[in-house]
Amino acid sequence: MKLDMGSAWNEATSMISANRELVAIIAGIFVFLPAIVLAVVAPGMAAGPTAMNPDDPMSTMMAFYAENGVWFFLVGIINAIGSLSLFALFADNRPTVGDAISTGVKTLIPYLAAQILLVVVLAIVLGVPVGLAATAGGPAVGVLLGIIAAIALVYVMIKFSLLAPAMVIDGILNPVNALKASWNATKGNSLRLLLFYFLLGLAIIVVAAVFGLVTGLFVAMLGTGSVAAMIGGALNGLIGAVWAIVIVAVLSATYRQLTGPSAKSVSETFE
C-alpha cells in the first residue's frame, strides 16, 4: 500500500483532536514536568555549560554532561514511557490514561532492547567496515565510505521508523519481530516516508527556531536565577510536549495506514 501523506497528516490531527484531554495529561506528566525538573537540577541544559572554557570547550561540555548524565538518563526514560503511552492512546481500542501508561511501561524494556539490538547491528555492519577501510585506504576513502554509510543509515532509520507503533499498536513485544514488522510496513514507501519525514522535520525546525528565539529573549530578560531556569524549562517542556504529540500521532497514523487495522482490533470485531 502506497503512503498518502495528506491522509496520514489528516488522520494524525484528527486523533490528536479526538484525544486532546488524555494526550495533554500524558504529555504534561512525561514531557512537560520533567523538562522543568531538568531545568532546575541542570540549569545549563538549554544553553550548555555556563562556565564554558574557550580554550577547551569540548572538555567543559563533556564534564557538564558527565556531571548531569544521571538526570538526562532518567528524563530520557520518562520521556520514552510517555511517547509509548501516547502511541497506546492512538491505538484502535481507545484506552484510558491508566491503561495507556501501563502499556507504555510494559513496552519500555522490549523497545529499549530493540533499539540496542539495532545499534549493535549497525555498528557491526556499517561502523566496523567503514573504520577498517578508512584506516587502510586513507582519508579520501574514509570520507567516501562515510558518505555511503550515512546514506545507508538514513535508509535503515526510515525502515525502522515504525518500530514503536508496531510494538504498541500491534502488541509485538519481541524485539526482532517488531523490527521485522517495521521493515515490512515500510516496504515500497521508503522515498515517500523520507519526503514526509523531511517536510515534518523542516516544519519542526522552523517553528522551534522561531519559538526558541522568542522564548530565549524572554528568559534572558529574567536573568540567571532559579525562576528564570524554571520558566525556561517550562517553555522548553511545552514545545517538547507539542512536538512529541505531533510526531507520535504522525507515526501512528502512518503505521495504521500502511498496515490496516491492528490484529487486536480485528479480533475484537469478530468476538
Backbone as CSV, one residue per row, in Angstrom:
resi,resn,N_x,N_y,N_z,CA_x,CA_y,CA_z,C_x,C_y,C_z
1,MET,0.843,-1.186,0.000,0.000,0.000,0.000,0.884,1.243,0.000
2,LYS,0.591,2.188,-0.910,1.366,3.407,-1.014,0.900,4.434,0.019
3,LEU,1.865,5.113,0.612,1.559,6.100,1.638,0.923,7.348,1.031
4,ASP,-0.190,7.769,1.604,-0.826,9.038,1.246,-0.493,10.022,2.364
5,MET,0.464,10.926,2.104,0.943,11.821,3.150,-0.160,12.739,3.670
6,GLY,-0.992,13.239,2.774,-2.083,14.113,3.196,-3.061,13.399,4.097
7,SER,-3.389,12.163,3.730,-4.315,11.377,4.541,-3.708,11.055,5.905
8,ALA,-2.404,10.724,5.935,-1.744,10.418,7.206,-1.733,11.641,8.118
9,TRP,-1.462,12.808,7.552,-1.455,14.034,8.353,-2.854,14.355,8.876
10,ASN,-3.867,14.209,8.032,-5.238,14.488,8.468,-5.668,13.530,9.574
11,GLU,-5.297,12.258,9.440,-5.656,11.297,10.489,-4.920,11.616,11.788
12,ALA,-3.664,12.039,11.666,-2.888,12.382,12.859,-3.538,13.538,13.613
13,THR,-3.915,14.583,12.903,-4.545,15.734,13.565,-5.912,15.354,14.132
14,SER,-6.626,14.470,13.447,-7.928,14.021,13.950,-7.768,13.231,15.243
15,MET,-6.753,12.377,15.301,-6.515,11.590,16.509,-6.143,12.489,17.682
16,ILE,-5.336,13.506,17.413,-4.971,14.443,18.480,-6.207,15.172,18.994
17,SER,-7.039,15.633,18.066,-8.245,16.363,18.447,-9.207,15.487,19.243
18,ALA,-9.355,14.228,18.822,-10.300,13.325,19.485,-9.835,12.909,20.877
19,ASN,-8.523,12.971,21.121,-7.977,12.527,22.410,-7.236,13.640,23.135
20,ARG,-7.594,14.900,22.856,-6.772,16.017,23.310,-6.613,16.086,24.827
21,GLU,-7.666,15.776,25.590,-7.541,15.850,27.047,-6.587,14.784,27.575
22,LEU,-6.745,13.553,27.089,-5.891,12.459,27.539,-4.454,12.672,27.075
23,VAL,-4.303,13.134,25.835,-2.977,13.407,25.290,-2.269,14.485,26.110
24,ALA,-2.999,15.523,26.475,-2.420,16.618,27.257,-1.954,16.131,28.621
25,ILE,-2.705,15.225,29.229,-2.327,14.701,30.549,-1.011,13.932,30.461
26,ILE,-0.924,13.017,29.505,0.287,12.197,29.387,1.488,13.044,28.987
27,ALA,1.318,13.939,28.021,2.424,14.801,27.599,2.860,15.717,28.736
28,GLY,1.902,16.166,29.530,2.238,17.025,30.653,3.047,16.296,31.707
29,ILE,2.653,15.051,31.996,3.328,14.277,33.038,4.715,13.832,32.600
30,PHE,4.830,13.348,31.364,6.057,12.679,30.936,7.003,13.547,30.100
31,VAL,6.563,14.717,29.663,7.448,15.584,28.871,7.572,16.967,29.502
32,PHE,6.431,17.594,29.793,6.436,18.965,30.290,7.068,19.072,31.681
33,LEU,6.561,18.299,32.648,7.075,18.379,34.016,8.548,17.955,34.125
34,PRO,8.973,16.864,33.462,10.403,16.517,33.525,11.316,17.605,32.978
35,ALA,10.833,18.355,31.979,11.653,19.447,31.435,11.879,20.536,32.480
36,ILE,10.855,20.807,33.281,11.006,21.802,34.343,11.993,21.307,35.404
37,VAL,11.848,20.044,35.794,12.761,19.469,36.792,14.188,19.491,36.277
38,LEU,14.380,19.111,35.013,15.726,19.091,34.444,16.330,20.488,34.388
39,ALA,15.494,21.487,34.113,15.991,22.860,34.065,16.468,23.328,35.430
40,VAL,15.871,22.784,36.493,16.256,23.174,37.854,17.527,22.448,38.289
41,VAL,17.584,21.136,38.042,18.737,20.356,38.511,19.942,20.508,37.595
42,ALA,19.706,20.854,36.316,20.797,21.063,35.360,20.534,22.359,34.612
43,PRO,20.774,23.505,35.228,20.415,24.797,34.646,21.060,25.073,33.294
44,GLY,22.213,24.462,33.031,22.890,24.711,31.758,22.374,23.860,30.629
45,MET,21.315,23.076,30.853,20.847,22.130,29.853,20.458,22.836,28.556
46,ALA,19.741,23.951,28.645,19.242,24.616,27.450,20.348,25.284,26.659
47,ALA,21.289,25.909,27.359,22.318,26.667,26.659,23.710,26.067,26.793
48,GLY,23.801,24.871,27.408,25.095,24.277,27.636,25.712,24.843,28.905
49,PRO,26.909,24.418,29.224,27.562,24.895,30.450,27.719,26.404,30.446
50,THR,27.443,27.022,31.590,27.551,28.470,31.670,29.002,28.919,31.792
51,ALA,29.841,28.076,32.358,31.254,28.430,32.529,32.086,27.774,31.439
52,MET,31.770,28.040,30.203,32.473,27.430,29.087,33.902,27.942,29.010
53,ASN,34.844,27.026,28.920,36.251,27.376,28.773,36.554,27.548,27.291
54,PRO,36.838,28.782,26.821,37.059,28.991,25.391,38.268,28.247,24.855
55,ASP,39.221,27.905,25.731,40.418,27.196,25.283,40.183,25.694,25.116
56,ASP,39.210,25.171,25.835,38.928,23.733,25.750,37.433,23.492,25.939
57,PRO,36.615,23.913,24.955,35.158,23.781,25.107,34.684,22.339,25.163
58,MET,35.380,21.441,24.471,34.965,20.041,24.459,35.057,19.418,25.846
59,SER,36.138,19.685,26.547,36.295,19.132,27.899,35.233,19.685,28.839
60,THR,34.925,20.979,28.688,33.890,21.590,29.525,32.541,20.948,29.268
61,MET,32.231,20.725,27.981,30.958,20.119,27.634,30.868,18.679,28.151
62,MET,31.963,17.923,28.000,31.966,16.535,28.471,31.803,16.476,29.982
63,ALA,32.455,17.403,30.690,32.330,17.435,32.142,30.902,17.771,32.561
64,PHE,30.280,18.678,31.824,28.895,19.063,32.112,27.956,17.872,31.977
65,TYR,28.072,17.145,30.852,27.185,16.001,30.641,27.516,14.834,31.565
66,ALA,28.789,14.701,31.934,29.146,13.657,32.895,28.542,13.956,34.261
67,GLU,28.553,15.226,34.631,28.009,15.634,35.926,26.500,15.456,35.995
68,ASN,25.828,15.710,34.880,24.358,15.659,34.856,23.812,14.452,34.096
69,GLY,24.693,13.495,33.775,24.288,12.367,32.955,23.139,11.552,33.542
70,VAL,23.139,11.383,34.857,22.077,10.601,35.503,20.720,11.250,35.282
71,TRP,20.680,12.588,35.388,19.410,13.288,35.193,18.932,13.162,33.749
72,PHE,19.856,13.296,32.800,19.487,13.168,31.393,18.948,11.762,31.109
73,PHE,19.596,10.756,31.731,19.161,9.369,31.524,17.755,9.160,32.083
74,LEU,17.523,9.631,33.299,16.215,9.450,33.926,15.113,10.161,33.134
75,VAL,15.391,11.396,32.714,14.399,12.133,31.931,14.172,11.450,30.590
76,GLY,15.235,10.906,29.998,15.084,10.185,28.736,14.172,8.971,28.888
77,ILE,14.330,8.237,29.988,13.470,7.071,30.242,12.023,7.508,30.447
78,ILE,11.834,8.577,31.200,10.477,9.090,31.437,9.840,9.541,30.124
79,ASN,10.610,10.249,29.305,10.105,10.678,28.004,9.725,9.488,27.126
80,ALA,10.552,8.419,27.180,10.270,7.230,26.370,8.959,6.575,26.807
81,ILE,8.742,6.476,28.121,7.475,5.918,28.610,6.314,6.781,28.141
82,GLY,6.492,8.107,28.188,5.444,8.999,27.733,5.125,8.819,26.270
83,SER,6.147,8.697,25.434,5.917,8.508,23.998,5.201,7.190,23.732
84,LEU,5.640,6.127,24.377,4.990,4.829,24.196,3.548,4.872,24.700
85,SER,3.305,5.612,25.768,1.931,5.762,26.279,1.068,6.530,25.290
86,LEU,1.645,7.524,24.625,0.901,8.267,23.607,0.550,7.362,22.429
87,PHE,1.485,6.501,22.041,1.179,5.537,20.977,-0.019,4.676,21.379
88,ALA,-0.053,4.274,22.661,-1.165,3.448,23.141,-2.482,4.204,23.063
89,LEU,-2.457,5.511,23.323,-3.682,6.308,23.243,-4.247,6.345,21.828
90,PHE,-3.355,6.273,20.842,-3.789,6.347,19.449,-4.090,4.982,18.850
91,ALA,-4.101,3.934,19.686,-4.462,2.595,19.202,-5.962,2.506,18.981
92,ASP,-6.383,1.424,18.350,-7.793,1.276,17.983,-8.711,1.079,19.183
93,ASN,-8.183,0.542,20.290,-9.051,0.196,21.413,-9.355,1.355,22.361
94,ARG,-8.783,2.572,22.088,-9.072,3.785,22.857,-8.990,3.517,24.372
95,PRO,-7.788,3.315,24.903,-7.629,3.006,26.330,-7.776,4.244,27.206
96,THR,-7.868,4.017,28.509,-7.834,5.113,29.479,-6.388,5.571,29.657
97,VAL,-6.205,6.674,30.389,-4.858,7.158,30.653,-4.060,6.104,31.416
98,GLY,-4.686,5.491,32.405,-4.007,4.460,33.185,-3.589,3.277,32.338
99,ASP,-4.486,2.824,31.459,-4.159,1.698,30.575,-3.032,2.072,29.615
100,ALA,-3.060,3.305,29.100,-2.028,3.748,28.164,-0.667,3.791,28.849
101,ILE,-0.620,4.319,30.076,0.640,4.380,30.801,1.135,2.974,31.123
102,SER,0.213,2.089,31.496,0.588,0.701,31.774,1.198,0.048,30.537
103,THR,0.612,0.309,29.373,1.159,-0.225,28.129,2.537,0.359,27.851
104,GLY,2.699,1.664,28.113,3.992,2.298,27.901,5.076,1.692,28.776
105,VAL,4.751,1.455,30.037,5.720,0.858,30.966,6.057,-0.568,30.533
106,LYS,5.034,-1.329,30.146,5.234,-2.723,29.734,6.076,-2.822,28.466
107,THR,5.957,-1.840,27.590,6.651,-1.880,26.306,8.065,-1.331,26.393
108,LEU,8.387,-0.606,27.468,9.660,0.100,27.557,10.865,-0.822,27.378
109,ILE,10.948,-1.893,28.155,12.123,-2.778,28.098,12.265,-3.424,26.720
110,PRO,11.210,-4.031,26.151,11.356,-4.569,24.790,11.755,-3.509,23.766
111,TYR,11.222,-2.293,23.930,11.552,-1.220,22.997,13.030,-0.841,23.095
112,LEU,13.530,-0.701,24.330,14.943,-0.389,24.517,15.820,-1.524,23.993
113,ALA,15.372,-2.757,24.197,16.130,-3.908,23.693,16.221,-3.879,22.173
114,ALA,15.109,-3.531,21.527,15.117,-3.437,20.061,16.055,-2.335,19.587
115,GLN,16.061,-1.206,20.298,16.941,-0.106,19.930,18.411,-0.491,20.101
116,ILE,18.716,-1.147,21.201,20.096,-1.577,21.453,20.533,-2.590,20.396
117,LEU,19.653,-3.531,20.082,19.956,-4.528,19.048,20.244,-3.854,17.715
118,LEU,19.436,-2.859,17.381,19.612,-2.145,16.122,20.952,-1.406,16.097
119,VAL,21.299,-0.758,17.192,22.568,-0.021,17.256,23.754,-0.972,17.122
120,VAL,23.683,-2.119,17.795,24.782,-3.085,17.735,24.957,-3.608,16.312
121,VAL,23.845,-3.956,15.671,23.913,-4.473,14.297,24.472,-3.418,13.350
122,LEU,24.018,-2.183,13.495,24.510,-1.105,12.636,26.004,-0.861,12.864
123,ALA,26.436,-0.935,14.109,27.857,-0.741,14.405,28.704,-1.815,13.743
124,ILE,28.186,-3.053,13.744,28.930,-4.160,13.144,28.898,-4.085,11.624
125,VAL,27.709,-3.827,11.074,27.535,-3.862,9.614,28.109,-2.618,8.943
126,LEU,27.942,-1.446,9.571,28.389,-0.199,8.949,29.654,0.366,9.595
127,GLY,29.657,0.452,10.906,30.757,1.128,11.592,32.098,0.437,11.440
128,VAL,32.138,-0.869,11.695,33.410,-1.596,11.651,34.013,-1.600,10.248
129,PRO,33.254,-1.961,9.191,33.851,-1.940,7.836,34.338,-0.567,7.416
130,VAL,33.557,0.472,7.733,33.970,1.831,7.365,35.252,2.211,8.090
131,GLY,35.330,1.904,9.372,36.527,2.227,10.138,37.757,1.508,9.614
132,LEU,37.629,0.215,9.310,38.760,-0.555,8.801,39.199,-0.065,7.424
133,ALA,38.205,0.193,6.552,38.528,0.658,5.198,39.173,2.032,5.233
134,ALA,38.686,2.912,6.118,39.267,4.249,6.224,40.709,4.170,6.719
135,THR,40.980,3.254,7.649,42.341,3.097,8.164,43.289,2.582,7.087
136,ALA,42.788,1.635,6.279,43.635,1.035,5.246,43.765,1.914,4.010
137,GLY,42.688,2.633,3.660,42.683,3.377,2.406,42.992,4.845,2.511
138,GLY,43.068,5.386,3.700,43.395,6.790,3.857,42.170,7.676,3.995
139,PRO,42.396,8.981,4.192,41.295,9.923,4.437,40.259,9.979,3.318
140,ALA,40.701,9.970,2.053,39.767,10.077,0.923,38.790,8.911,0.919
141,VAL,39.314,7.716,1.119,38.452,6.523,1.174,37.515,6.609,2.369
142,GLY,38.031,7.103,3.485,37.202,7.240,4.678,36.042,8.181,4.466
143,VAL,36.285,9.323,3.799,35.213,10.277,3.529,34.167,9.666,2.607
144,LEU,34.624,9.001,1.534,33.690,8.383,0.598,32.834,7.321,1.273
145,LEU,33.473,6.452,2.039,32.727,5.413,2.743,31.816,6.007,3.815
146,GLY,32.253,7.119,4.417,31.417,7.788,5.411,30.135,8.307,4.795
147,ILE,30.232,8.861,3.580,29.038,9.348,2.882,28.101,8.203,2.551
148,ILE,28.683,7.102,2.045,27.869,5.925,1.713,27.192,5.373,2.969
149,ALA,27.950,5.326,4.069,27.391,4.812,5.326,26.280,5.713,5.838
150,ALA,26.443,7.041,5.666,25.405,7.976,6.118,24.116,7.768,5.332
151,ILE,24.236,7.566,4.016,23.052,7.308,3.189,22.388,6.006,3.618
152,ALA,23.213,4.983,3.844,22.674,3.698,4.290,21.997,3.825,5.637
153,LEU,22.565,4.657,6.525,21.994,4.852,7.856,20.630,5.526,7.771
154,VAL,20.503,6.535,6.904,19.207,7.201,6.723,18.173,6.199,6.237
155,TYR,18.562,5.353,5.287,17.638,4.332,4.760,17.191,3.376,5.863
156,VAL,18.146,2.941,6.660,17.820,1.995,7.737,16.907,2.653,8.766
157,MET,17.172,3.905,9.092,16.337,4.604,10.066,14.901,4.760,9.564
158,ILE,14.739,4.976,8.269,13.394,5.051,7.697,12.703,3.694,7.796
159,LYS,13.440,2.642,7.494,12.849,1.298,7.529,12.406,0.903,8.937
160,PHE,13.093,1.412,9.948,12.747,1.047,11.320,12.061,2.186,12.073
161,SER,11.598,3.186,11.347,10.945,4.336,11.985,9.599,3.988,12.606
162,LEU,9.002,2.868,12.188,7.692,2.471,12.711,7.809,1.372,13.765
163,LEU,8.978,1.276,14.373,9.197,0.264,15.407,8.257,0.452,16.586
164,ALA,8.194,1.679,17.127,7.364,1.922,18.313,5.888,1.646,18.062
165,PRO,5.271,2.156,16.977,3.862,1.819,16.750,3.633,0.335,16.519
166,ALA,4.609,-0.350,15.924,4.456,-1.796,15.744,4.394,-2.505,17.092
167,MET,5.226,-2.056,18.049,5.261,-2.706,19.354,4.036,-2.370,20.186
168,VAL,3.550,-1.124,20.075,2.438,-0.695,20.934,1.089,-0.995,20.288
169,ILE,0.894,-0.561,19.056,-0.414,-0.694,18.408,-0.747,-2.144,18.116
170,ASP,0.259,-2.915,17.632,0.014,-4.324,17.339,0.497,-5.250,18.450
171,GLY,1.067,-4.694,19.504,1.476,-5.506,20.642,2.591,-6.477,20.349
172,ILE,3.491,-6.144,19.417,4.601,-7.032,19.071,5.770,-6.716,20.008
173,LEU,5.897,-7.438,21.074,6.891,-7.132,22.096,8.218,-7.855,21.876
174,ASN,8.253,-8.807,20.964,9.525,-9.439,20.624,10.344,-8.456,19.790
175,PRO,11.522,-8.040,20.257,12.291,-7.016,19.550,12.576,-7.350,18.089
176,VAL,12.965,-8.598,17.823,13.283,-8.995,16.440,12.040,-8.942,15.567
177,ASN,10.926,-9.468,16.077,9.681,-9.456,15.298,9.179,-8.029,15.075
178,ALA,9.384,-7.162,16.064,8.956,-5.769,15.913,9.781,-5.057,14.850
179,LEU,11.085,-5.320,14.818,11.933,-4.737,13.783,11.507,-5.240,12.398
180,LYS,11.176,-6.517,12.313,10.697,-7.068,11.041,9.375,-6.421,10.633
181,ALA,8.496,-6.199,11.604,7.193,-5.593,11.306,7.359,-4.183,10.751
182,SER,8.275,-3.409,11.328,8.526,-2.059,10.822,9.109,-2.107,9.420
183,TRP,10.045,-3.022,9.209,10.659,-3.165,7.877,9.603,-3.505,6.833
184,ASN,8.721,-4.455,7.157,7.682,-4.869,6.209,6.660,-3.758,5.972
185,ALA,6.327,-3.003,7.019,5.327,-1.937,6.883,5.811,-0.828,5.960
186,THR,7.113,-0.589,5.941,7.661,0.498,5.125,8.022,0.060,3.714
187,LYS,7.820,-1.204,3.406,8.222,-1.736,2.100,7.522,-0.973,0.964
188,GLY,8.294,-0.490,0.008,7.744,0.223,-1.137,7.408,1.676,-0.875
189,ASN,7.692,2.158,0.344,7.340,3.536,0.706,8.521,4.324,1.274
190,SER,9.717,3.830,1.089,10.877,4.469,1.706,11.058,5.910,1.238
191,LEU,10.943,6.153,-0.061,11.118,7.513,-0.577,9.991,8.427,-0.112
192,ARG,8.758,7.917,-0.112,7.637,8.719,0.377,7.815,9.061,1.848
193,LEU,8.259,8.079,2.626,8.487,8.322,4.053,9.620,9.328,4.263
194,LEU,10.672,9.218,3.453,11.779,10.169,3.556,11.282,11.591,3.309
195,LEU,10.470,11.767,2.268,9.927,13.090,1.963,9.002,13.561,3.079
196,PHE,8.158,12.664,3.577,7.206,13.001,4.641,7.957,13.435,5.893
197,TYR,8.955,12.661,6.295,9.725,12.989,7.491,10.528,14.276,7.291
198,PHE,11.043,14.475,6.074,11.807,15.690,5.790,10.928,16.930,5.945
199,LEU,9.735,16.879,5.363,8.826,18.026,5.461,8.404,18.273,6.898
200,LEU,8.120,17.185,7.636,7.741,17.322,9.041,8.905,17.892,9.858
201,GLY,10.105,17.366,9.624,11.269,17.856,10.345,11.574,19.306,10.032
202,LEU,11.400,19.686,8.759,11.639,21.073,8.370,10.675,22.015,9.085
203,ALA,9.407,21.611,9.142,8.414,22.429,9.837,8.745,22.556,11.316
204,ILE,9.174,21.454,11.920,9.532,21.474,13.340,10.720,22.401,13.582
205,ILE,11.723,22.320,12.714,12.920,23.152,12.886,12.572,24.636,12.775
206,VAL,11.769,24.988,11.772,11.422,26.398,11.558,10.635,26.946,12.746
207,VAL,9.586,26.216,13.136,8.749,26.690,14.239,9.540,26.714,15.547
208,ALA,10.346,25.665,15.779,11.136,25.608,17.007,12.157,26.738,17.057
209,ALA,12.735,27.091,15.895,13.715,28.180,15.860,13.063,29.510,16.221
210,VAL,11.886,29.751,15.645,11.174,30.999,15.940,10.758,31.030,17.407
211,PHE,10.179,29.924,17.875,9.743,29.844,19.273,10.934,29.980,20.217
212,GLY,12.056,29.316,19.873,13.238,29.384,20.717,13.830,30.771,20.781
213,LEU,13.784,31.501,19.664,14.298,32.866,19.651,13.478,33.766,20.572
214,VAL,12.152,33.640,20.458,11.272,34.484,21.273,11.419,34.140,22.752
215,THR,11.351,32.855,23.072,11.447,32.450,24.482,12.837,32.707,25.038
216,GLY,13.869,32.555,24.182,15.229,32.818,24.639,15.412,34.263,25.059
217,LEU,14.868,35.163,24.276,14.944,36.576,24.623,14.176,36.864,25.915
218,PHE,13.014,36.216,26.048,12.197,36.428,27.244,12.916,35.928,28.495
219,VAL,13.504,34.732,28.407,14.217,34.160,29.557,15.455,34.986,29.878
220,ALA,16.133,35.483,28.838,17.329,36.300,29.059,16.997,37.563,29.842
221,MET,15.799,38.079,29.624,15.376,39.280,30.350,15.172,39.005,31.836
222,LEU,14.931,37.743,32.177,14.678,37.379,33.576,15.953,37.153,34.366
223,GLY,17.070,37.051,33.671,18.328,36.828,34.359,18.695,35.355,34.418
224,THR,19.488,34.976,35.427,20.004,33.607,35.510,19.590,32.893,36.791
225,GLY,18.596,33.380,37.474,18.172,32.759,38.717,17.348,31.507,38.508
226,SER,16.893,30.923,39.630,16.108,29.690,39.575,14.753,29.903,38.910
227,VAL,14.179,31.083,39.100,12.893,31.379,38.463,13.033,31.382,36.957
228,ALA,14.108,32.018,36.473,14.355,32.048,35.033,14.575,30.641,34.500
229,ALA,15.293,29.803,35.270,15.541,28.422,34.845,14.240,27.643,34.753
230,MET,13.355,27.827,35.744,12.075,27.125,35.733,11.196,27.571,34.568
231,ILE,11.174,28.860,34.322,10.365,29.363,33.203,10.936,28.869,31.876
232,GLY,12.266,28.908,31.767,12.890,28.388,30.554,12.594,26.915,30.365
233,GLY,12.662,26.145,31.457,12.340,24.725,31.370,10.891,24.487,31.007
234,ALA,10.000,25.323,31.539,8.576,25.185,31.221,8.312,25.454,29.742
235,LEU,8.969,26.468,29.198,8.786,26.796,27.784,9.361,25.695,26.893
236,ASN,10.554,25.197,27.259,11.136,24.085,26.510,10.262,22.838,26.613
237,GLY,9.724,22.611,27.812,8.855,21.459,28.001,7.576,21.566,27.194
238,LEU,7.054,22.778,27.075,5.830,22.982,26.306,6.038,22.656,24.835
239,ILE,7.101,23.200,24.242,7.346,22.924,22.831,7.716,21.461,22.632
240,GLY,8.443,20.871,23.613,8.783,19.456,23.521,7.554,18.569,23.576
241,ALA,6.608,18.925,24.438,5.374,18.144,24.554,4.558,18.219,23.271
242,VAL,4.483,19.409,22.687,3.724,19.573,21.442,4.327,18.732,20.331
243,TRP,5.647,18.792,20.197,6.282,18.030,19.114,6.193,16.532,19.367
244,ALA,6.292,16.117,20.622,6.153,14.685,20.927,4.782,14.186,20.510
245,ILE,3.759,14.964,20.801,2.396,14.583,20.424,2.257,14.495,18.910
246,VAL,2.776,15.495,18.215,2.650,15.527,16.747,3.387,14.355,16.121
247,ILE,4.623,14.115,16.551,5.421,13.044,15.956,4.793,11.681,16.218
248,VAL,4.347,11.446,17.449,3.717,10.161,17.764,2.436,9.969,16.957
249,ALA,1.645,11.012,16.835,0.404,10.917,16.064,0.692,10.633,14.599
250,VAL,1.690,11.287,14.038,2.044,11.074,12.626,2.537,9.643,12.401
251,LEU,3.413,9.158,13.280,3.907,7.790,13.130,2.789,6.773,13.315
252,SER,1.880,7.039,14.254,0.746,6.130,14.465,-0.149,6.094,13.233
253,ALA,-0.476,7.272,12.696,-1.340,7.343,11.514,-0.672,6.685,10.315
254,THR,0.642,6.886,10.180,1.379,6.274,9.072,1.368,4.762,9.187
255,TYR,1.628,4.252,10.378,1.646,2.794,10.578,0.271,2.193,10.322
256,ARG,-0.761,2.836,10.820,-2.116,2.316,10.645,-2.524,2.340,9.173
257,GLN,-2.094,3.373,8.449,-2.435,3.429,7.030,-1.728,2.327,6.245
258,LEU,-0.461,2.063,6.578,0.319,1.089,5.822,0.016,-0.358,6.199
259,THR,-0.539,-0.577,7.388,-0.780,-1.949,7.845,-2.246,-2.300,8.005
260,GLY,-3.137,-1.306,8.003,-4.550,-1.583,8.227,-4.853,-1.711,9.698
261,PRO,-6.063,-2.154,10.056,-6.454,-2.292,11.466,-5.529,-3.241,12.200
262,SER,-5.302,-2.950,13.467,-4.442,-3.819,14.266,-5.064,-5.189,14.434
263,ALA,-4.200,-6.170,14.718,-4.690,-7.541,14.920,-5.660,-7.604,16.089
264,LYS,-5.392,-6.817,17.137,-6.270,-6.790,18.305,-7.646,-6.255,17.929
265,SER,-7.668,-5.218,17.105,-8.950,-4.628,16.691,-9.752,-5.607,15.857
266,VAL,-9.073,-6.323,14.953,-9.774,-7.286,14.106,-10.353,-8.418,14.932
267,SER,-9.572,-8.915,15.918,-10.082,-9.999,16.754,-11.272,-9.566,17.569
268,GLU,-11.268,-8.306,18.083,-12.383,-7.818,18.846,-13.634,-7.661,17.984
269,THR,-13.440,-7.370,16.710,-14.582,-7.202,15.810,-15.346,-8.488,15.643
270,PHE,-14.643,-9.629,15.654,-15.296,-10.916,15.416,-15.661,-11.640,16.696
271,GLU,-15.374,-11.031,17.838,-15.773,-11.677,19.098,-17.248,-11.436,19.403
